[in-house]
């Protein structure tokens, strides 16, 4: 498996194939996960503001600033993360491209795949997405996950990769 850092905006595979974007439902999964991660921080900020800073000159600052920062990140970050996630199943490689601030292009030779998992958590089920988890030979970066697939796409990609694994065993 090879990990290549490259300039944002690259959208062609090694054979000129276009990357397929993540399912639109995955945008909602990211948005809900971001909301859930901000929730305890906002609650803690409100408690600290009311309990400690209420009678100070800066009282009310956390009450406003933290929820505004949370709302901004819930609106902006998920769409940027989702728009920069793509994949391509090429004849001998699986390519996974992701990254908002740090672009990562991962190439997985199909001959190195050990086994596959398809994961669907509660949010994935709610929004109709799945994650294909590819386990490869080796230790460093030996697990590659491809989130944001439709369940049917995850099944069909797993079948194609499984056929390559089976062909190598024969």
N, C-alpha and C positions, 0 to 999 in steps of 0.2 A: 504494500500500500504506500502511496506517495502523497505527501501533503505539500501543496504549492501555494505560497502566498503571492498574489498578483494584484494588479491594479483593478479597482472596481469598474464595473461596466462590461467586463468580458462575458460574452453570452454564447460562445461557440464551443462545441466539444472538439476533441482532437481530430475527429473526422469531419468537422464542419457542422455537426448536428447541433441544433438549438437546444438550450436547456429548457426543461419543462418547469413551470412555476408550481409552487405549493397551491393546494386547494384553498379557495376563498374562506372556507370554514375555519382553516387554521389561523387566520387573522383574528377571529373571535376567541379561539383558544388562547392565543398569546395575550390578547387584551384582558381576558378574565384572569389569567395567571399573574399578569402585571398588577391588576387590581388587588388580587389576594395577597400579593407580596407587599403592597403599600398599606394595606389595611391595618396591620399591627403598628406600623410606624406612625400613621395618622392618629390612631387611638392613643398611643404613648405621648405624642406631641400635645394632644388635647389635655390629657391628664396632667402632664408636666406644666402646661400653661395655666391650667385652672388651679393646681395645687401649690405650685411654687412661684410662678411669675404673676399671679393675679394682681397683687398689690404693688408690683414693681412698674417702673416706667415702660418697660418692654412687654408688659402684660398684653396678651392678645396677639403678639407677633407670631408665635408658633401656631396659634389657632387659625391664622390666615395663610401664612407662608407655606407650611407643610402640605395642607390640602391642595393649595394651588400648584405646588411642585408635583404632587402626586397626580393631579388631573392632567397637567401638561404631559407628564411621562406616559400616562395611560392613553392619551390621544396620539402622541407623536411616535413613541418608540415602537409599538407593535406594528404599525404600518411600514415603518422602515425595515424592521427585522423581516417581516413577511415578504416584502418586495425584493429582498436580496437573497432569498432562498430558492434554489433551483437544483435540478438533477437531470441526468441523462444516463440511460442504460445503453451503453455502446456495445459493439460486438464482443469485446474482451474486457471491458472495464465498466465499473459503475462510477459515475462522477457526481459528487455532491458539492455544491457551491453555496456558501453562506457567509454572512458577515456584514454588519452595519458599519462598525468602526474599524474592525480588523477583518479583512477579506480572507477567506480560507477556501481553497479549492482542493478537495480530497479525491484522489483517484484510487479505486480499489480494483486490482486485477481479479477477475472472477475465479482464476485458478487458486487464489489464496483464501477463498471463503471457506470457513470451517462449518458454520451453521447459521441459520436465520431465525429471527423472531419477528412476529408482528404484534405490536403493543397498541392497546386502545384503553386509555383511562376514561374516567367518567366524562371529562370535558370533550375528549375525542369522540366518544359515543354521542354526546349531546350535539356536536357540530359536524358529525359525519366525516371524521378524519382518522388516520392511523399512522403509526410510525413503524417503518421497516428498520430492524436492528440487524446489522451484518457483523458477524464475529469472524475475524480473520486470523490467520496464523501470525504469530509474533506477539510481542508484549507491548511495545510502544504504539499507541493509537490502534489497538487491536479490535476496538468496537467502534463501528461507524453507524450513527443513527440518521435516518432520513425521515424527518417528521413532515406532516402536512400532506400526506398522500390520501387519496380516497381509499376505502377498504378494498375495493375491486382492483385498483392500481397496485396496492401493496401485495395483494394475492397474486396478481399476474407477474409482477416483478420478481416475487419470491419463486414462482414456478420457473421462470426463465433462468434465474440464478441457480436454482436447484437442478435444472437440467444440465447446466455446466458442471456442477459438482458431480453429478451422476456420470457424466461423460468422462470426467477425469478418473473416476474409480474403475471404469470399464477397461 
